[in-house]
Amino acid sequence: MGPVTIRTATAQDLQELGAAAGRPGYWVAAVQDGTVLGAGGIVPAGATWVAACVIRPEVRARLREYRRPLLRAARATLELARARRMPVYAEADRAIPGAVAFLEHLGFRPHPAGGYVLKGPHA
């Protein structure tokens, strides 16, 4: 298998992953050999922004194998937020082992109202 590249996600990428193609926000995709492995984005939710992630089912089944490219994609997504000085919130999918640790590794911290908020130089 070839290297994984990180690029701006297209509406077709999101549709291929089963996400709403017209969903507003800023998205990046992790692509290997022409196949979109997953996409991460920051999407508006009322007056705030929420981190979102869509991963191809066969990649989700092998998260350990793909953890580095997925981490690169997540960091690229969050850099979009930092560049725009946006506070970003997230929820951990407790059905995915390590989801909370992954968010915390990216800089998210528990929020008093629930979920997680990205801490960093933008806050």
Secondary structure in CASP SS format (residue, H / E / C, confidence):
PFRMAT SS
TARGET T0000
AUTHOR 0000-0000-0000
METHOD secondary structure of the structure
MODEL  1
M C 1.00
G C 1.00
P C 1.00
V E 1.00
T E 1.00
I E 1.00
R E 1.00
T E 1.00
A C 1.00
T C 1.00
A H 1.00
Q H 1.00
D H 1.00
L H 1.00
Q H 1.00
E H 1.00
L C 1.00
G C 1.00
A C 1.00
A C 1.00
A C 1.00
G C 1.00
R C 1.00
P C 1.00
G C 1.00
Y E 1.00
W E 1.00
V E 1.00
A E 1.00
A E 1.00
V E 1.00
Q E 1.00
D C 1.00
G C 1.00
T E 1.00
V E 1.00
L E 1.00
G E 1.00
A E 1.00
G E 1.00
G E 1.00
I E 1.00
V E 1.00
P E 1.00
A E 1.00
G C 1.00
A C 1.00
T E 1.00
W E 1.00
V E 1.00
A E 1.00
A E 1.00
C E 1.00
V E 1.00
I E 1.00
R C 1.00
P H 1.00
E H 1.00
V H 1.00
R H 1.00
A C 1.00
R C 1.00
L H 1.00
R H 1.00
E H 1.00
Y H 1.00
R H 1.00
R H 1.00
P H 1.00
L H 1.00
L H 1.00
R H 1.00
A H 1.00
A H 1.00
R H 1.00
A H 1.00
T H 1.00
L H 1.00
E H 1.00
L H 1.00
A H 1.00
R H 1.00
A H 1.00
R C 1.00
R C 1.00
M C 1.00
P C 1.00
V E 1.00
Y E 1.00
A E 1.00
E C 1.00
A C 1.00
D C 1.00
R C 1.00
A C 1.00
I C 1.00
P C 1.00
G C 1.00
A H 1.00
V H 1.00
A H 1.00
F H 1.00
L H 1.00
E H 1.00
H H 1.00
L C 1.00
G C 1.00
F E 1.00
R E 1.00
P E 1.00
H C 1.00
P C 1.00
A C 1.00
G C 1.00
G C 1.00
Y E 1.00
V E 1.00
L E 1.00
K C 1.00
G C 1.00
P C 1.00
H C 1.00
A C 1.00
END
